[in-house]
Amino acid sequence: MLTDHGENAQSPEPREVRRPRRTYLDHAATSPLRPCAAQAMADTPALGNPSAVHGSGRAARAMLEDAREEIAALLGVRPLEIILTSGGTEADALAILGGLAPQGRLWTSGVEHPAVAGLADPRLLGQRVSTVPVDGHGVVDLAGFAGGRGMGDGRGPRPGDVVSLMMVNNETGAVQPVAEMARMAHDAGALAHTDAVQAFGHIDVNPAELGVDLISISAHKIGGPVGIGALWVRRGVNLAPITAGGMQQAQVRSGTQAVMLARGFAAAARQAVENLDRDRAQWQAWHDLIVAEMGRLPGVHVDDAPQTSPSICHLTIDRVRATDLLLVLDSAGIDCSAGSACQAGVARPSSTMLAMGRSVDEAQGGLRISMGHTTTRKDIEQLLDVLPGAIETVRGAR
């Protein structure tokens, strides 16, 4: 390094930048990587392509299949029924687009994640999507599926159709009647799929009890790595591929499989399921505390359904735009999420809240608090200490 006088000088030792501790309550968006997952990935040696027949490829394949077996065991299914994907979005697309007959119809609710709701795009399924209404809690009206509500001709599902209903809503935490949906779909000869991305690792996910044909899960919602998920496909269900390639998995999904990510996914899933009873009880206690404290504030409404995931608490706050509230919370070191999505820098009312019959103002005032494996009581206490004042600050600025 040259000084102003052209002399050599030693570069200063880099100083460690200490980031202030933040209160992270946005696990429904992504959950920080678990140390066990990071270690599993770090311990993955540099091996070959798991599809190769040489020794390095066989070693990689063995590690990949160990991870697949671990994930399958945690779900109580066969390893051959697990297709590893790039995440929950791809798993949803493969289940639905791969499961539909050529002229089949997708039946879904008005509160689905964009990975499912977005299939109504004219470039994808377009008019071959029927959206069934939900009640004021965001719980689907099963009679709407059976009676064909949402379609002009009034018909319900038929063979070749797919009925897809998320298990836990990603905004409100509402638990949907998936088992009942599956029975209804099968009575009509249709396939039943559930997006369990917000459910796995937070509540029990048992394919046998749910009775569905297809289940999507994701690693990064439970402290695994971003970039990998899985689709469980019940034995006997035939999916069509939605991409071309080497068809490495079950002649359905193409692409070189990521051994390191699979190992991280398996490690995170194992710890999440092993700790589920303990974590769920703790989340429920904190959920109840948030409801009790925030529910007594004027103009703050708790959006709990009859059954709600313990790790998600959703509030609708009068005379407050959630995007403004998030900025105030962020300045106080608290990470939460709005009920409305921000796309291309433009805040939009939550489609979930609108489907629940809320006004545009209400749909812009949703605050999602979501807990996970790093959440502590101190985090909840910090939120409860800051949130009332933050609400008043935003209201006072209007």
VOBA-651188 format. One record per residue (C-alpha): residue in three letters; x, y, z. Coordinates in steps of 0.5 Angstrom, whole numbers, plus 500, padded with zeros to 3 digits. Each point is the difference from the previous one (the first is absolute). Example, Ala and Ser with C-alpha at 12.3 -4.5 7.8 and 13.67 -1.06 7.14 Angstrom:
Ala525491516
Ser502507498
***
This chain:
Met500500500
Leu503507498
Thr499506505
Asp499507497
His508500500
Gly500494496
Glu503496506
Asn498493501
Ala496499506
Gln497494503
Ser492499499
Pro496501507
Glu498494503
Pro492499498
Arg496501506
Glu494496502
Val494503499
Arg495498505
Arg493500498
Pro495502505
Arg495495502
Arg494500496
Thr493497503
Tyr498495494
Leu493499499
Asp499498493
His501493500
Ala495499495
Ala504503495
Thr506496501
Ser503497506
Pro508501502
Leu504494498
Arg500495506
Pro508499502
Cys498492499
Ala498502493
Ala506504499
Gln505495503
Ala497494495
Met501504494
Ala507502502
Asp502493502
Thr498498493
Pro506498496
Ala501502493
Leu497494496
Gly498499493
Asn493500496
Pro496496504
Ser497497493
Ala507498498
Val502493501
His507501502
Gly503499507
Ser499508502
Gly493500497
Arg498494504
Ala502503506
Ala496506499
Arg494496498
Ala501496507
Met500507503
Leu494502496
Glu496494502
Asp501500507
Ala497507500
Arg494498496
Glu499494505
Glu501505506
Ile494505497
Ala496494498
Ala500497507
Leu498507503
Leu494500496
Gly499492501
Val500499493
Arg505496495
Pro506503497
Leu498499493
Glu494504501
Ile504506502
Ile502505494
Leu505505502
Thr499507496
Ser503507501
Gly495502505
Gly492500502
Thr499504493
Glu502495496
Ala497494504
Asp493504499
Ala501501493
Leu502492499
Ala494498504
Ile495504496
Leu503501493
Gly502493500
Gly494497503
Leu495503496
Ala497496494
Pro501504493
Gln493504501
Gly500499508
Arg498506504
Leu503502507
Trp496501506
Thr503504505
Ser498506505
Gly500507500
Val506501505
Glu505495497
His508502500
Pro501503493
Ala504494498
Val493497499
Ala496506499
Gly504502495
Leu499494495
Ala493504498
Asp505505496
Pro497499493
Arg507498498
Leu499494504
Leu494497502
Gly496506499
Gln492498500
Arg501493502
Val501503507
Ser494500505
Thr501504506
Val495498506
Pro498505505
Val502500508
Asp497503506
Gly502506504
His505496504
Gly503498493
Val498492500
Val498497494
Asp492499498
Leu501493499
Ala493500497
Gly502505495
Phe505494497
Ala494495500
Gly495504497
Gly505504495
Arg499507503
Gly505504496
Met498497493
Gly494502496
Asp498493498
Gly500498507
Arg503494500
Gly505497505
Pro507497499
Arg500494495
Pro505494498
Gly506504498
Asp500506504
Val504502506
Val497503506
Ser506504504
Leu499503507
Met506502504
Met500497507
Val502507504
Asn499506497
Asn507504499
Glu497507503
Thr494498505
Gly503493502
Ala493498499
Val500492500
Gln495497494
Pro496494500
Val505496496
Ala497493502
Glu493502498
Met502503493
Ala504494499
Arg494495501
Met496505496
Ala505500494
His501493500
Asp492499500
Ala500504493
Gly506496497
Ala505506501
Leu507500503
Ala501504507
His506504501
Thr502504506
Asp505506500
Ala503498507
Val506505500
Gln497504506
Ala498493504
Phe506496500
Gly504501506
His495504503
Ile494495501
Asp499493498
Val500498493
Asn498493499
Pro499498493
Ala496493502
Glu495505505
Leu499505494
Gly498495495
Val503505494
Asp504497494
Leu505506500
Ile504504505
Ser505506499
Ile505502506
Ser506505500
Ala507500504
His501507501
Lys493501504
Ile503495505
Gly507502501
Gly503497494
Pro503502494
Val497505494
Gly499496494
Ile497493501
Gly494498502
Ala496493499
Leu494497497
Trp497494503
Val496496494
Arg496494503
Arg501494497
Gly496499494
Val499507498
Asn503501493
Leu503507499
Ala502503493
Pro506504500
Ile500507499
Thr507501498
Ala505497495
Gly506497502
Gly504494503
Met493497504
Gln505499506
Gln494499505
Ala495495498
Gln500502493
Val496506502
Arg505505503
Ser506502496
Gly507503502
Thr506498504
Gln498499507
Ala504505505
Val503495505
Met502505505
Leu493504500
Ala497493501
Arg504498506
Gly499507503
Phe492499499
Ala500493504
Ala504503506
Ala495506501
Ala494496499
Arg503495505
Gln501505505
Ala493503498
Val496494501
Glu504498506
Asn499506504
Leu493501497
Asp496499507
Arg504504504
Asp500506495
Arg493500498
Ala498500508
Gln505506500
Trp497504494
Gln493499502
Ala502503507
Trp503506497
His494500494
Asp495500506
Leu504506504
Ile500504493
Val493499499
Ala498502508
Glu505506500
Met498503493
Gly493498500
Arg499505505
Leu502506496
Pro495504497
Gly500499492
Val504494500
His496493498
Val503493501
Asp499496493
Asp500493503
Ala496495497
Pro497494504
Gln506496499
Thr506504499
Ser508499499
Pro503501507
Ser506503497
Ile496506496
Cys496506503
His497504495
Leu497507502
Thr496505497
Ile501507502
Asp495506499
Arg503506497
Val506498498
Arg504497494
Ala504494502
Thr506503495
Asp500506504
Leu500496507
Leu506495497
Leu504506499
Val499503508
Leu501493502
Asp506499496
Ser503506503
Ala499497507
Gly504493497
Ile494496499
Asp499496494
Cys492498498
Ser496500494
Ala494504497
Gly494496498
Ser501503493
Ala505498495
Cys504506497
Gln502498493
Ala504505496
Gly500505506
Val493501499
Ala496498507
Arg494496498
Pro494498505
Ser500493502
Ser497495495
Thr498495506
Met497506504
Leu496502494
Ala498493499
Met498500508
Gly495505498
Arg504506503
Ser500507498
Val506503496
Asp502504506
Glu500494504
Ala504496495
Gln505505500
Gly501500508
Gly502492501
Leu506499504
Arg503493500
Ile504497506
Ser503494499
Met504496505
Gly505494499
His506496503
Thr504507502
Thr494503503
Thr501502507
Arg496503506
Lys504506499
Asp498501493
Ile493500502
Glu501504506
Gln504505495
Leu494500495
Leu495501506
Asp504506502
Val501503494
Leu493499496
Pro495504503
Gly504506500
Ala502499493
Ile493499498
Glu498507503
Thr506503497
Val497498493
Arg493502501
Gly503507503
Ala504501493
Arg493499496
***
